[in-house]
Amino acid sequence: MVPLRTRALDAVEEMDRPDCDPARLDRTYAQFALVNRAVSGWRGIYRRELRPLLSREIATTLLDIGCGGGDVPIMLSKWAARDGLRLQITAIDPDERAAAFAGRRRSRDGVIFRRRNTAELLGEGARFDVVVSNHVLHHLDSGELAGFLAESAALSAGTVIHNDLRRSAAAYALFWAAALPFRGSYIRQDGLTSIRRSYTAAELRAAAPPGWTVQPRSPFRNLLILAKALPPERSAL
């Protein structure tokens, strides 16, 4: 059994290596859409956390940090459109390979992909009603986490939601079996590494600054949430 008592901070995901196979990397980005639909829980996050913040009259701005292949912002945009709600999404990733893959997606109204990091957006004076991320936290050590949370909070005028894996032996065993069909990509190998690197709920609570709350969600997920007071013009929506 792979040790899971502590975070495997020395483990490196293959797709993060600059010399990884570009064809396998593109297949990984393409397969993320299926994996995220199946296990990331964004449908529930949209219904419970995001949809109550959206309006039919006023466009809500949302930033997705570390968007990878771009499937999560596309899903959020489709769900909001089906509900008749106005949502303007900016999705960023500093990796040129991710940005290139996302840029090849069929354009969708309300979603803009940019190759940027959070520091660059802050330098531009950007601000968003909502900031989210998917599967970013486990990439960070404790020092990097503090800076990431500070920057994501500074970019948000309202709610911040970071969605990530929650480390456990059961999560590792189930993904080991469930990901067997994903061939020709880094999904299975890197997914198992991601679980090894991820936080337990207790670890994330200990690492997060005051004001942030950790909500364990099924299956095997943590939501790290910061909820700021809404501006007066949006508080009545």
QUIZI-V807651 format. One record per pair of residues at least 6 apart in sequence whose ideal C-beta (glycine too) atoms are under 6 Angstrom apart, sorted by the first residue. I is the first residue (numbers start at 1). J is the second residue. Records with the same first field share a line. If there is no record, write none. Layout:
# QUIZI-V807651
I: J / J
This chain:
# QUIZI-V807651
4: 167 / 169
7: 197
8: 196 / 197
9: 141
11: 193 / 196 / 197
13: 190 / 193
14: 20 / 186 / 189 / 190
15: 25 / 28 / 186 / 190
24: 185 / 186
27: 184 / 185
28: 185 / 186 / 187
29: 69 / 101
31: 182 / 185 / 187
32: 69 / 71
33: 71
36: 71
41: 217 / 221
42: 72 / 75
46: 79
49: 161
54: 60 / 80 / 85 / 87
55: 237
56: 84 / 85
59: 86 / 88
60: 87 / 129
61: 88 / 128 / 129
62: 89 / 130
63: 90 / 128 / 131 / 155
64: 73 / 91 / 132
65: 133
66: 93 / 133 / 136
67: 73 / 91 / 93
68: 98
69: 101 / 102
70: 91 / 102 / 105 / 113
72: 134
73: 89 / 91 / 111
77: 89 / 108 / 110 / 111
80: 87
87: 110
88: 110
89: 110 / 111
90: 112
91: 113
92: 114 / 116
93: 99
94: 117
99: 115
102: 113
103: 113
118: 151
122: 154
127: 157
128: 155 / 156
129: 157 / 158
130: 158 / 159
131: 152 / 155 / 156 / 160
132: 161
133: 162
134: 163
135: 164
137: 162 / 164
138: 164 / 165 / 194 / 197 / 198
140: 148
142: 207
145: 207
152: 160
153: 160 / 226
158: 228 / 230
159: 227
160: 226
161: 225
162: 224
163: 223
164: 222
165: 194 / 195 / 198
166: 220 / 221 / 222
167: 195 / 198 / 200
168: 220
171: 195 / 220
172: 195
175: 191
179: 187 / 188 / 191
182: 188
201: 214 / 216 / 222
204: 214 / 222
205: 214
211: 226
212: 224 / 226
213: 225
214: 222 / 224
215: 223
216: 222
217: 223
